[in-house]
Amino acid sequence: MKPLLFSAAFAGCVLAGCSMEPTYQRPALPVPNSYPSSTGTSATPVLGAAPIDAAETDWHAFFRDPVLQSLINIALNNNRDLRVAAAKMAEARADYGETRANLFPEIDLQGYGGRQRLPAMSQQPAAGLLGPIQNNRNTATTFNTFQVQAGLTSYELDFFGHQRSITHESGKLAEATAADYQSARIALIGEVANAYLSLNADRALLQLAQQTDSAQQYHANVMHKAYNDGGVSEFDMRRSQTQVDAAEVDVQDMQIRIAKDMDALAVLIGEPVPSSYDTPHTWQAPLLTDVPAGLPSSLLDRRPDIVAAEDRLRAANADIGRARAAFFPNIALTAVLGTLSGGLSNLFRAGSSAWSTGLSGSVPLLDWGKNESELGASKARYGGAVAAYEGTVQEAFREVADDLAVRDHIEPELQAQQELVDESQRVYAISQVRFKEGMDDYLATQDAQRSLYAAQEKLVSLQLDQAVNQVNLYKALGGGWREMPAPTAGNNAARATAQRQSATVSQ
């Protein structure tokens, strides 16, 4: 037993050997320190402002509509794409567990029992690692062999960090898939919200189209009666009917769009949309809390897709350590302890114990450039991972900057459009009065009706754009944002302590 314990202790000691991995350094973010301002110039970060934590917060705090919350809950439970992402995350974690197990000796218990016949003048080892050499010089021999052995075989002593680099790489890839799952989850929440908003906007447009259709039908009836009485020409009567036809086309088009919206939403939530669902009266109300001013671009550090890209970069860095370790000797340990006997009844009696231990090693002498090529490929993969990480950061920065630009300009556009709708309603009301009093022909009333309908359509479209912009900011900022308490002497000290502890853990 002592040799086995000694071997296991020795194996544990070498686990703390050297590593061939390069020291990881995060690439500098290839983006400005702040997002562009609404004037198109670079905004100066607000010094001394309350820090922002971009970690994903409870999405219920941002999506306040109870119907939308219900739909998001259903989607998080049923969506098939999210299930695929969860399965990949579980698979990656299992792979990491399997790889990590290779850092420790695997001890097996084996048993063997057999009967052999050796001819005269032969020499042959008995079965099993502990079996002795059998010599038969004069006559054939028949014998039994029984053995029980426990130990480890060919355990790699990781002097140069080969297995540790592989394990580190696998762990970072597992973390990347976890971040991928988080990205998929945030994207799904945003897609459900956008589909919900589009459905509500199309239902609002359907109501407008139906109201316009009713108004046009009323005026067409008036014109038809006037034509029968000889008060208007056939041209005017026919023209009024074309407005009815156009309005009916819009009604049917909106119904088609609503049907498609319902189908898209059903796919996202993984089941038919509940029949009790109805359009809320204030569907265009803000869904999210407002984004604080002076938003720093460092928020992108917490976006799941950027976290995943950096995890893959760290994995590529660990892979370089694996490739470098291939240039150094590979040393393996074998240690077995057990019992051996020619009879089953004597297998566990005194004197039947046996043990074996040994070291084996190999070092590459002539591999025709194989290891050198593998190292070059590993470094090239690291360079690609750096470029992928920087590209992910740049794309994330662009998404946030675009959404902030929309937020800065859509509010005044909405106000102007609302004023246009109000003025169009007044013009339409006046035109109806003037038509009834005979001051204008019906063409002026039709023009006023068309202008009002177009202005109302545009207003609904802008309201949808504003709400979708808030959802897109939720996704672009990695699942939301929340303001932290302003820094004080007390929490500054606590933050410094937490940073030191984090640095100690990482080392």
Summary of the structure (lengths in Angstrom):
residues: 507
radius of gyration: 37.7
end to end distance: 36.2
largest distance: 137.1
contacts: 1516
relative contact order: 0.16
helix: 60%
strand: 13%
